[in-house]
Amino acid sequence: MYKMLRAVFLPVLLGTFAMSANATTTTVFDSLGNGLSNFNNTVTAAGAIATHDNLTGLVSGASITRPGYTITRNNGGAIFPTTYGTLTGEVIDISPSGSSGIGAIGSGVTLTFDSAVNAIGFEVGDWGTCCQPSSLFISFDDGAPILVGLSQTLGDVFFNNAAQAFIAAFDDTSSFSKVQFWGDGVGEFLVFGGTIHYALLDEGTLPPGEVPEPASLALLGLGVMGIASSRRRQRRHG
């Protein structure tokens, strides 16, 4: 019995510990305050340090150069900074055009970083006010688009009755030099900016998500093995 349980549980336990080190992709979509707290806590828990760049003093042009990165429009158009609601800094109009999904990427923005990143967070405004379904996407180094927000009906993505939110994505499978962001709710107004938050996490440092805690499974396995051992002793003395 003990050999059978060991054959069953040992691979599970070892596999679980291996899975806990696997790389992860995760997102944040929340109110401005809660979203930022979530972003910061995730970065800190991964043992990294975030950079926070408040967008102020932006000058219109083909690109915006910030300490550590550059912002450009994917369609090559000019950038005209403005403000929106209670977003924490200036914003850029990236109202969607094109088609759904990746077909609307041309209306978005690209952030090209001087040093590698794999965590990015920022603010959006006036999203989810029309033209549903409307999605928001982030892509690292031209990789597969990561869905970070989806609006199905008017107001379903509002926080505190305001059409503004905090968006973030993490991908600790690797490190990247380029981040693209866009929305595909063609016909709606959408702005991006506020404060840009970014960091570089070590690969495999994000929580595995949906995977049971290794310690819990280990205790379960040891408990069952203990029961089997107890039964063996009872048989010997019975």
C-alpha positions in Angstrom: 0.0 0.0 0.0 2.8 2.4 0.9 4.6 1.8 -2.4 1.4 2.4 -4.3 0.7 5.7 -2.5 4.3 6.8 -2.9 4.0 6.0 -6.7 0.9 8.1 -6.9 1.7 11.1 -4.6 5.4 11.6 -5.2 5.1 12.5 -8.9 2.2 14.8 -8.0 4.2 16.6 -5.2 7.3 16.9 -7.4 5.2 18.1 -10.3 3.5 20.7 -8.1 6.7 22.1 -6.9 7.9 22.4 -10.5 4.7 24.1 -11.5 5.2 26.7 -8.8 8.3 27.9 -10.6 6.7 28.1 -14.0 6.4 31.5 -15.6 3.0 33.2 -15.6 1.1 35.9 -17.5 -1.5 37.9 -15.4 -3.4 41.1 -15.7 -4.9 43.9 -13.5 -8.2 45.8 -14.2 -9.5 47.9 -11.4 -10.1 51.3 -10.0 -7.2 53.8 -10.1 -6.3 53.3 -6.4 -6.9 49.6 -6.1 -5.3 48.8 -9.4 -2.1 50.7 -8.5 -2.0 48.9 -5.1 -2.4 45.5 -6.9 0.4 46.4 -9.3 2.8 47.6 -6.6 2.1 44.6 -4.4 2.6 42.1 -7.3 5.9 43.8 -8.2 7.1 43.8 -4.6 6.1 40.2 -4.0 8.2 39.2 -7.0 11.2 40.9 -5.4 11.4 43.7 -8.0 11.2 47.5 -7.9 8.7 49.5 -10.0 9.4 52.8 -11.8 6.5 55.3 -11.8 6.5 58.1 -14.4 3.8 60.7 -14.1 3.0 62.1 -17.5 3.3 65.9 -17.2 4.8 68.6 -19.4 4.3 66.5 -22.6 4.9 68.3 -25.9 2.9 67.4 -29.1 4.8 65.7 -31.8 5.5 62.4 -33.6 6.9 60.9 -30.4 7.3 61.6 -26.7 10.6 60.8 -25.1 10.5 60.1 -21.4 13.2 59.0 -19.0 13.7 55.3 -19.8 11.3 55.0 -22.7 9.6 56.6 -25.8 6.0 56.7 -26.8 4.8 56.6 -30.4 1.5 56.1 -32.2 1.3 52.8 -34.0 -0.2 54.5 -37.1 2.7 57.0 -37.2 0.3 59.9 -36.3 1.1 62.9 -34.1 0.5 62.9 -30.4 -1.5 65.7 -28.8 -1.5 65.4 -25.0 -4.5 66.4 -23.0 -6.1 65.6 -19.6 -9.0 63.5 -18.6 -11.1 63.3 -15.4 -9.2 62.5 -12.3 -6.4 60.5 -14.2 -3.1 61.3 -12.4 -1.3 62.8 -15.4 -1.7 63.8 -19.0 -3.1 61.4 -21.6 -3.0 60.5 -25.3 -6.0 60.0 -27.5 -6.0 56.5 -28.9 -9.6 56.2 -30.0 -10.0 52.9 -31.8 -10.1 52.5 -35.5 -9.8 49.5 -37.9 -11.5 46.3 -36.9 -11.9 44.1 -33.9 -9.1 42.5 -32.0 -5.6 42.9 -33.4 -7.0 44.7 -36.4 -7.3 47.8 -34.3 -3.7 47.8 -33.2 -2.8 50.7 -35.5 -4.8 53.1 -33.4 -2.9 52.3 -30.3 0.5 53.2 -28.9 4.0 51.7 -28.5 6.2 52.2 -25.5 9.9 51.4 -26.4 12.0 50.9 -23.3 15.8 51.6 -22.9 16.0 48.6 -20.5 14.0 45.4 -20.5 10.6 45.2 -18.7 7.9 42.6 -18.3 5.4 44.4 -16.1 3.5 47.5 -17.3 0.6 49.5 -15.7 -1.2 52.8 -16.6 -4.6 54.5 -16.7 -7.3 54.7 -19.3 -10.3 57.0 -19.6 -13.6 57.3 -21.3 -13.7 53.6 -22.0 -16.9 51.4 -22.1 -19.2 54.4 -22.9 -20.3 53.0 -26.2 -19.6 50.6 -29.1 -19.6 47.3 -27.3 -18.3 44.8 -27.3 -15.1 46.7 -26.7 -11.8 45.1 -25.6 -8.4 46.4 -24.4 -5.1 44.6 -25.3 -1.5 44.7 -24.3 1.2 43.0 -26.3 4.9 42.4 -25.3 7.4 42.5 -28.2 4.8 41.8 -30.9 3.6 38.7 -29.0 0.1 37.4 -28.7 -2.3 40.1 -27.5 -3.2 39.8 -23.8 -6.8 40.8 -23.1 -6.8 43.2 -20.2 -10.4 44.5 -20.3 -13.7 43.7 -21.9 -16.9 45.9 -21.9 -20.1 44.3 -22.9 -22.6 47.0 -22.0 -22.6 50.7 -21.2 -21.1 51.3 -17.8 -20.1 47.7 -16.9 -16.5 48.6 -16.5 -17.0 51.9 -14.6 -15.5 52.3 -11.1 -17.1 54.8 -8.8 -19.5 55.7 -11.7 -16.5 57.0 -13.7 -15.2 55.8 -17.0 -11.6 55.4 -15.9 -9.6 52.5 -14.8 -6.1 51.1 -14.0 -4.8 48.6 -16.5 -1.7 46.3 -16.1 -0.1 43.2 -17.5 2.7 41.0 -16.3 4.6 38.3 -18.3 7.5 36.8 -16.5 8.1 34.2 -19.2 10.8 36.6 -20.5 11.9 40.2 -20.7 10.9 42.7 -23.4 11.8 46.1 -24.8 8.5 47.0 -26.4 4.9 47.2 -25.1 1.9 48.0 -27.3 -1.6 48.9 -26.1 -4.8 49.5 -28.0 -8.6 49.2 -27.8 -11.0 47.8 -30.5 -14.3 49.5 -29.6 -14.4 51.3 -33.0 -16.4 54.6 -32.7 -15.6 55.2 -29.0 -13.3 57.8 -27.4 -10.3 56.3 -25.5 -7.4 57.9 -23.8 -4.2 56.3 -22.4 -1.7 57.6 -19.9 -1.9 59.2 -16.4 1.2 57.6 -14.8 3.2 54.9 -16.4 4.4 52.1 -14.1 6.9 49.5 -15.2 9.3 46.9 -13.8 11.4 43.9 -14.6 10.5 40.7 -12.7 12.8 37.7 -12.6 11.4 34.9 -14.7 9.0 32.5 -12.8 8.6 34.9 -9.8 4.8 35.5 -10.2 2.4 33.3 -8.3 1.4 30.3 -10.5 -2.3 31.0 -10.2 -4.9 28.3 -9.9 -2.2 25.8 -8.9 -2.8 24.4 -5.3 -0.3 25.6 -2.7 2.7 23.1 -2.7 2.7 22.9 1.1 -1.0 22.0 1.1 -0.5 19.1 -1.3 2.6 18.0 0.5 0.7 17.8 3.8 -2.1 15.9 2.1 0.3 13.4 0.6 2.2 13.0 3.9 -1.1 12.6 5.7 -2.3 9.8 3.5 1.1 8.1 3.6 0.9 8.4 7.4 -2.5 6.6 7.4 -1.0 3.8 5.2 1.9 3.4 7.7 -0.5 3.3 10.6 -2.5 0.6 8.9 0.6 -1.5 8.3 1.5 -1.3 12.0 -2.0 -2.4 13.0 -1.8 -5.4 10.7 1.6 -6.4 12.3 0.2 -6.2 15.8 -3.3 -7.5 15.0 
